Amino acid sequence: MIKTDLVIIGAGPAGMSAAVAARKKGIESILLLDRNPFLGGILEQCIHNGFGLHKFKEELTGPEYAYKYSKEVEELGIEYKLGTMVLDVTSDKIVTAVNEKDGVFTVQAKAVILAMGCRERSRGALNISGTRPAGIFTAGTAQKYVNIDGYLPGKKVVILGSGDIGLIMARRMTLEGAEVKAVCELMPYSGGLTRNIVQCLDDFDIPLLLSHTVTKIHGDKRVTGVTICEVDENRRPIVGKERYIECDTLLLSVGLIPENELSKKAGIKLDSITSGAVVNGNRETSVPGIFACGNVLHVHDLVDFVSDEAEIAGNAAADFIMDNCSDSAVQICLNTGFGVRYTVPQVIDQSEDTRVFFRVTDIFKKAKILVKDGDRTILTLKREHCAPGEMESVLLKKTDIEGICSNNVNILLEVEE
């Protein structure tokens, strides 16, 4: 059995950022594990720009952003094993993995950071009627075919879902010569960033059909078209509002799911809304010494924020290993109120300032974010615009929450009339 101080599962932007932070804080024995044959994770296929504006104050492509961190990993001498599949993680921080060179091996760690990322929701989760013809892809799979393998998945495309990857692939397919007929979105608002709607759809005259979904896929050996339909306020198709669109390809951008099978094996408590772990301000899970960060915790808009969060986890894991943690602070649970879908972290303490990330449930204009302890308002912030597709945050300073003993803080969002 290998013994090490820190094992990090996943060598994408979250895993690498956490490893660099932990090394800089003094942890020498670190092992990064990733099933891919390269460092960087999903960023290697994200060749579009827009990365690094917050973190590096410059606009980078995905591979360029990944290179900055992989270079640091190399320069700091952080050990990593690629082409390695992690099979199991226990609450005792024993990690079982397998690769071609070492076979099956186990690692006993003092701390573990989970940074496995997320996966795409597939057609099987949507229950769309029709046969099983060729030409149906998740947007991420299509992105890999185009950007890594050099294949064009189709010539006439309909995209279901307006998440960021779907919007980006609408532009990418157009640039490669395909005709994107429409982007259909079940909700009455887009799930992507505003800048992606403008740059990827509006700039190319690609229609965004809100409150629309695909109700049937046509074709036998290959997709020949889809039936789309307008939906009502309960997201149910409206009879008589169907129409047929001829296409040979359907791309699905219908949500991302944190990859938490290993978390379940370790007995970690998961949040029913995010599908990620329940964590405190240090991104420590319900199992002491196991931390989570990045898209395995909750799906982020920007990779810059993934790196910021991973640094929190890396520093906290280092403190745990060096026994620099304090358990004396009062733990405060965060509960969501009207207009707020979830928060990360879900638990904070009074010993330090904590930035709380959250998503809203609808589009709000001129909104007030209220942080309350019972009937007492601790903090009020104003936002001109809030949308479910864009992460929001509020900084809770220790001076704001000192003296709270109820262990029950509600984060509420109210809309000004």
C-alpha positions as CSV (number, residue, x, y, z in Angstrom):
1,M,0.0,0.0,0.0
2,I,1.3,3.5,-1.0
3,K,1.2,6.1,1.8
4,T,0.9,9.8,1.0
5,D,-0.3,12.9,2.7
6,L,-2.8,14.1,0.1
7,V,-4.6,12.3,-2.8
8,I,-6.5,14.4,-5.3
9,I,-8.9,12.5,-7.6
10,G,-9.2,14.4,-10.9
11,A,-6.5,16.4,-12.7
12,G,-8.7,19.0,-14.4
13,P,-8.6,22.6,-13.4
14,A,-10.0,21.9,-9.9
15,G,-7.6,19.1,-9.1
16,M,-4.5,20.9,-10.4
17,S,-5.5,24.1,-8.6
18,A,-6.0,22.3,-5.4
19,A,-2.6,20.5,-5.8
20,V,-0.7,23.7,-6.4
21,A,-2.4,25.4,-3.4
22,A,-1.6,22.5,-1.1
23,R,2.0,22.3,-2.3
24,K,2.5,26.0,-1.8
25,K,1.2,25.7,1.7
26,G,3.9,23.1,2.6
27,I,2.5,19.7,1.7
28,E,5.2,17.7,-0.1
29,S,3.6,14.3,-0.5
30,I,0.8,14.8,-3.0
31,L,-0.6,12.3,-5.6
32,L,-2.9,13.4,-8.4
33,L,-4.9,10.7,-10.1
34,D,-6.8,11.0,-13.4
35,R,-8.3,8.6,-15.9
36,N,-7.4,10.7,-18.9
37,P,-4.0,10.4,-20.7
38,F,-3.3,14.1,-20.1
39,L,-3.5,16.8,-17.4
40,G,-6.3,19.4,-17.9
41,G,-9.5,17.4,-18.0
42,I,-12.3,18.8,-20.1
43,L,-10.4,22.0,-20.9
44,E,-8.4,20.3,-23.6
45,Q,-11.5,20.1,-25.9
46,C,-12.7,23.7,-25.0
47,I,-10.7,25.5,-27.7
48,H,-12.8,28.6,-27.6
49,N,-11.7,31.7,-25.7
50,G,-13.2,33.3,-22.6
51,F,-11.2,31.5,-19.9
52,G,-8.9,33.3,-17.4
53,L,-10.5,36.7,-17.4
54,H,-11.0,36.7,-13.6
55,K,-8.0,34.5,-12.6
56,F,-5.3,35.8,-14.9
57,K,-6.8,39.0,-16.2
58,E,-6.3,37.8,-19.8
59,E,-8.5,35.9,-22.3
60,L,-7.3,32.4,-22.8
61,T,-8.6,29.2,-24.6
62,G,-9.3,26.1,-22.5
63,P,-6.0,24.4,-23.4
64,E,-4.1,27.6,-22.6
65,Y,-5.7,27.9,-19.2
66,A,-5.0,24.2,-18.5
67,Y,-1.3,24.7,-19.5
68,K,-0.8,27.4,-17.0
69,Y,-1.7,25.0,-14.2
70,S,-0.1,21.9,-15.7
71,K,3.1,23.8,-16.0
72,E,2.9,24.7,-12.3
73,V,2.3,21.1,-11.4
74,E,5.4,20.1,-13.3
75,E,7.6,22.9,-11.9
76,L,6.5,22.1,-8.3
77,G,7.3,18.4,-8.8
78,I,3.8,17.2,-7.9
79,E,3.4,13.5,-8.6
80,Y,0.6,12.4,-10.8
81,K,-0.6,9.2,-12.4
82,L,-2.6,9.5,-15.7
83,G,-4.6,6.8,-17.4
84,T,-5.6,5.8,-13.8
85,M,-9.2,4.9,-12.9
86,V,-10.1,5.3,-9.2
87,L,-12.4,2.4,-8.2
88,D,-13.1,3.2,-4.5
89,V,-12.7,5.7,-1.7
90,T,-13.4,4.9,1.9
91,S,-14.2,7.1,4.8
92,D,-10.7,6.0,6.2
93,K,-9.2,7.8,3.2
94,I,-8.1,4.6,1.5
95,V,-8.1,5.1,-2.3
96,T,-8.2,2.1,-4.7
97,A,-7.2,2.6,-8.3
98,V,-6.0,0.8,-11.4
99,N,-3.9,1.6,-14.4
100,E,-2.0,-0.3,-17.1
101,K,1.4,0.1,-15.4
102,D,0.7,-0.5,-11.7
103,G,-2.4,-2.8,-12.0
104,V,-4.7,-2.4,-9.0
105,F,-3.2,-0.5,-6.1
106,T,-4.2,1.2,-2.9
107,V,-3.2,4.5,-1.4
108,Q,-3.6,5.5,2.3
109,A,-3.9,9.2,2.5
110,K,-4.2,11.7,5.4
111,A,-6.6,13.8,3.3
112,V,-8.5,13.4,0.0
113,I,-9.7,16.0,-2.4
114,L,-12.5,15.0,-4.7
115,A,-12.3,16.8,-8.1
116,M,-13.9,14.4,-10.5
117,G,-15.9,17.0,-12.4
118,C,-19.4,16.2,-13.9
119,R,-21.0,14.3,-16.7
120,E,-23.7,15.2,-19.2
121,R,-27.3,14.2,-18.9
122,S,-28.1,11.8,-21.8
123,R,-31.1,11.1,-23.9
124,G,-32.1,8.2,-21.7
125,A,-33.0,10.7,-18.9
126,L,-35.3,12.7,-21.2
127,N,-37.8,10.0,-22.4
128,I,-38.1,11.5,-25.9
129,S,-40.2,9.3,-28.1
130,G,-38.8,7.8,-31.3
131,T,-36.4,5.1,-32.4
132,R,-32.6,5.0,-31.8
133,P,-31.1,6.4,-35.0
134,A,-27.6,7.7,-35.4
135,G,-27.1,11.5,-35.1
136,I,-28.0,12.1,-31.4
137,F,-25.1,13.4,-29.3
138,T,-24.6,15.2,-26.1
139,A,-23.1,18.6,-26.8
140,G,-19.8,17.6,-25.0
141,T,-19.4,14.5,-27.2
142,A,-20.0,16.6,-30.3
143,Q,-17.4,19.1,-29.0
144,K,-14.8,16.3,-28.7
145,Y,-15.5,15.0,-32.2
146,V,-15.1,18.4,-33.7
147,N,-12.2,19.9,-31.6
148,I,-10.2,16.8,-30.8
149,D,-11.0,14.1,-33.4
150,G,-11.7,16.4,-36.4
151,Y,-15.1,15.0,-37.3
152,L,-18.2,17.0,-38.1
153,P,-21.2,15.1,-36.4
154,G,-23.8,16.5,-38.9
155,K,-24.8,19.2,-41.4
156,K,-28.3,20.2,-40.2
157,V,-28.5,20.6,-36.5
158,V,-31.1,21.2,-33.8
159,I,-29.8,21.7,-30.2
160,L,-32.0,20.9,-27.2
161,G,-31.1,22.9,-24.1
162,S,-29.4,26.3,-23.8
163,G,-26.7,25.5,-21.3
164,D,-23.3,27.1,-22.0
165,I,-21.9,24.1,-23.9
166,G,-25.0,23.9,-26.1
167,L,-24.6,27.6,-27.0
168,I,-20.9,27.3,-27.6
169,M,-21.5,24.3,-29.9
170,A,-24.2,26.2,-31.9
171,R,-21.4,28.6,-32.8
172,R,-18.8,25.9,-33.3
173,M,-21.0,23.9,-35.6
174,T,-21.9,27.0,-37.6
175,L,-18.2,27.9,-38.0
176,E,-17.5,24.4,-39.3
177,G,-20.1,24.8,-42.0
178,A,-23.2,23.1,-40.4
179,E,-26.6,24.8,-40.3
180,V,-28.0,25.2,-36.8
181,K,-31.7,25.3,-37.3
182,A,-32.7,26.3,-33.7
183,V,-31.8,26.0,-30.0
184,C,-34.8,24.8,-28.0
185,E,-35.1,25.5,-24.3
186,L,-37.7,24.0,-22.1
187,M,-37.5,26.8,-19.5
188,P,-38.7,30.4,-20.2
189,Y,-35.1,31.6,-19.8
190,S,-31.7,30.4,-21.0
191,G,-29.5,28.3,-18.8
192,G,-26.3,29.9,-20.2
193,L,-24.4,33.0,-19.7
194,T,-25.7,36.2,-21.3
195,R,-22.4,36.7,-23.1
196,N,-22.7,33.2,-24.7
197,I,-26.3,33.9,-25.9
198,V,-25.0,37.1,-27.6
199,Q,-21.8,35.8,-29.0
200,C,-22.9,32.3,-30.0
201,L,-26.5,32.8,-31.1
202,D,-27.3,36.4,-31.8
203,D,-24.1,37.1,-33.7
204,F,-25.0,34.1,-36.0
205,D,-28.7,34.7,-36.3
206,I,-29.5,31.3,-34.6
207,P,-33.0,31.3,-33.1
208,L,-33.4,30.6,-29.4
209,L,-36.8,29.1,-28.8
210,L,-37.7,29.5,-25.2
211,S,-40.4,27.3,-23.6
212,H,-39.9,24.8,-26.3
213,T,-38.8,21.1,-26.2
214,V,-38.3,18.2,-28.6
215,T,-41.2,15.8,-28.3
216,K,-40.3,13.3,-31.0
217,I,-37.2,12.2,-32.9
218,H,-37.8,11.0,-36.5
219,G,-35.6,8.6,-38.5
220,D,-34.6,5.0,-38.6
221,K,-30.9,4.6,-39.3
222,R,-30.2,8.3,-39.1
223,V,-32.1,11.3,-37.7
224,T,-34.2,12.9,-40.4
225,G,-35.9,15.5,-38.2
226,V,-37.5,16.3,-34.9
227,T,-40.8,17.5,-33.7
228,I,-40.6,20.5,-31.4
229,C,-43.5,21.9,-29.3
230,E,-44.2,24.9,-27.2
231,V,-44.8,24.1,-23.5
232,D,-47.0,25.7,-20.9
233,E,-46.1,27.1,-17.5
234,N,-46.0,23.5,-16.2
235,R,-43.5,22.5,-18.9
236,R,-46.1,20.3,-20.6
237,P,-46.4,20.3,-24.5
238,I,-49.3,22.4,-25.7
239,V,-51.5,20.6,-28.2
240,G,-51.5,22.2,-31.6
241,K,-48.2,24.0,-31.0
242,E,-46.1,21.3,-32.6
243,R,-43.9,21.8,-35.7
244,Y,-41.4,19.6,-37.6
245,I,-37.8,20.6,-38.2
246,E,-35.8,18.7,-40.8
247,C,-32.3,17.9,-39.5
248,D,-29.7,15.1,-39.4
249,T,-28.3,15.8,-35.9
250,L,-29.7,16.5,-32.5
251,L,-27.3,17.8,-29.8
252,L,-28.4,17.6,-26.2
253,S,-27.3,20.2,-23.7
254,V,-29.8,19.4,-21.0
255,G,-27.7,19.7,-17.8
256,L,-24.6,18.4,-16.1
257,I,-24.5,16.0,-13.1
258,P,-21.7,16.0,-10.6
259,E,-19.8,12.7,-10.8
260,N,-20.3,11.6,-7.2
261,E,-20.3,7.8,-7.4
262,L,-17.0,7.7,-5.4
263,S,-18.4,10.2,-2.9
264,K,-21.3,7.8,-2.2
265,K,-18.9,5.0,-1.6
266,A,-17.1,7.1,1.0
267,G,-20.4,7.7,2.8
268,I,-20.4,11.4,2.1
269,K,-23.6,13.3,2.6
270,L,-24.9,14.7,-0.7
271,D,-27.1,17.7,-1.4
272,S,-30.4,16.8,-3.1
273,I,-30.4,19.9,-5.2
274,T,-26.7,20.2,-6.4
275,S,-26.2,16.4,-6.4
276,G,-22.8,17.3,-4.9
277,A,-21.4,17.0,-1.4
278,V,-22.7,19.0,1.5
279,V,-19.6,21.1,2.6
280,N,-18.5,23.8,5.0
281,G,-16.7,26.9,4.1
282,N,-13.4,25.0,3.7
283,R,-15.1,22.7,1.2
284,E,-14.8,19.8,3.7
285,T,-17.5,17.2,3.3
286,S,-19.4,15.3,6.1
287,V,-16.4,12.9,6.3
288,P,-13.5,14.6,8.1
289,G,-10.4,15.0,5.9
290,I,-12.3,14.5,2.6
291,F,-12.8,17.7,0.6
292,A,-14.6,18.5,-2.7
293,C,-14.3,21.3,-5.2
294,G,-15.1,22.2,-8.8
295,N,-17.9,20.7,-10.8
296,V,-18.1,17.6,-8.7
297,L,-19.4,19.9,-5.9
298,H,-21.7,22.1,-8.0
299,V,-21.7,23.0,-11.6
300,H,-19.9,26.3,-12.2
301,D,-20.2,28.9,-14.9
302,L,-16.6,29.9,-15.2
303,V,-13.4,27.8,-14.7
304,D,-11.9,30.8,-12.9
305,F,-14.3,30.2,-10.0
306,V,-13.5,26.5,-10.1
307,S,-9.8,27.4,-9.5
308,D,-10.7,29.8,-6.7
309,E,-12.8,27.1,-5.0
310,A,-10.1,24.5,-5.5
311,E,-7.6,26.7,-3.8
312,I,-9.8,26.9,-0.7
313,A,-10.0,23.1,-0.7
314,G,-6.3,22.7,-1.2
315,N,-5.4,25.1,1.6
316,A,-7.9,23.5,3.9
317,A,-6.6,20.0,3.2
318,A,-3.1,21.2,4.0
319,D,-4.3,22.6,7.3
320,F,-6.0,19.3,8.1
321,I,-2.9,17.4,7.3
322,M,-0.7,19.7,9.4
323,D,-3.4,19.7,12.2
324,N,-3.9,23.4,12.0
325,C,-7.7,23.2,12.1
326,S,-9.8,24.7,14.8
327,D,-13.1,23.1,15.9
328,S,-14.1,25.8,18.4
329,A,-16.2,28.0,16.0
330,V,-20.0,27.9,16.0
331,Q,-21.3,26.0,13.0
332,I,-24.1,27.7,11.2
333,C,-26.4,26.0,8.7
334,L,-27.5,27.9,5.6
335,N,-31.1,27.4,4.4
336,T,-32.6,28.7,1.2
337,G,-35.6,31.0,1.1
338,F,-37.7,32.4,-1.7
339,G,-35.9,32.7,-5.0
340,V,-32.8,30.8,-4.0
341,R,-32.3,27.3,-5.3
342,Y,-29.2,26.3,-3.4
343,T,-26.1,27.6,-1.6
344,V,-22.5,26.4,-1.5
345,P,-21.2,26.0,1.1
346,Q,-24.2,24.7,3.1
347,V,-22.5,25.2,6.5
348,I,-20.3,28.0,7.6
349,D,-18.6,29.1,10.9
350,Q,-18.0,32.3,12.7
351,S,-14.2,32.2,12.6
352,E,-13.7,33.6,9.1
353,D,-15.2,35.6,6.3
354,T,-17.0,33.2,3.8
355,R,-18.1,33.8,0.3
356,V,-21.4,31.9,-0.3
357,F,-22.3,31.0,-3.8
358,F,-25.9,30.5,-4.9
359,R,-28.2,30.2,-7.8
360,V,-31.6,31.8,-8.2
361,T,-34.8,30.0,-9.3
362,D,-36.0,32.6,-11.9
363,I,-35.0,35.8,-13.6
364,F,-35.2,38.8,-11.2
365,K,-34.6,42.4,-12.0
366,K,-33.8,44.9,-9.3
367,A,-33.6,42.2,-6.7
368,K,-32.6,42.4,-3.0
369,I,-30.6,39.6,-1.5
370,L,-31.4,39.3,2.2
371,V,-29.4,37.3,4.7
372,K,-31.4,36.7,7.8
373,D,-31.1,35.2,11.2
374,G,-34.7,34.5,12.0
375,D,-36.5,37.8,11.7
376,R,-33.3,39.8,11.9
377,T,-31.8,41.0,8.7
378,I,-28.0,40.7,8.8
379,L,-27.2,41.8,5.3
380,T,-28.9,43.4,2.3
381,L,-27.5,43.5,-1.2
382,K,-29.0,44.8,-4.4
383,R,-28.7,43.2,-7.8
384,E,-29.9,44.8,-11.0
385,H,-30.3,41.4,-12.6
386,C,-30.2,37.8,-11.5
387,A,-30.7,34.7,-13.7
388,P,-30.5,31.0,-13.0
389,G,-27.8,30.5,-15.6
390,E,-25.4,32.8,-13.8
391,M,-23.9,32.1,-10.4
392,E,-24.3,34.7,-7.7
393,S,-22.4,35.2,-4.5
394,V,-22.5,37.1,-1.2
395,L,-19.6,37.7,1.2
396,L,-20.5,37.0,4.8
397,K,-18.0,38.6,7.0
398,K,-17.4,37.2,10.5
399,T,-18.4,40.6,11.9
400,D,-21.8,40.1,10.2
401,I,-22.5,36.7,11.8
402,E,-20.7,36.9,15.1
403,G,-23.2,36.4,18.0
404,I,-25.4,34.1,16.0
405,C,-26.2,31.0,18.1
406,S,-29.3,29.7,16.4
407,N,-27.4,27.5,13.9
408,N,-30.1,28.5,11.4
409,V,-29.4,31.3,8.9
410,N,-31.8,31.8,6.0
411,I,-30.5,33.3,2.7
412,L,-33.5,34.8,1.0
413,L,-33.9,36.6,-2.2
414,E,-36.8,39.1,-2.6
415,V,-37.9,41.0,-5.7
416,E,-38.6,44.7,-5.4
417,E,-42.0,45.7,-6.7
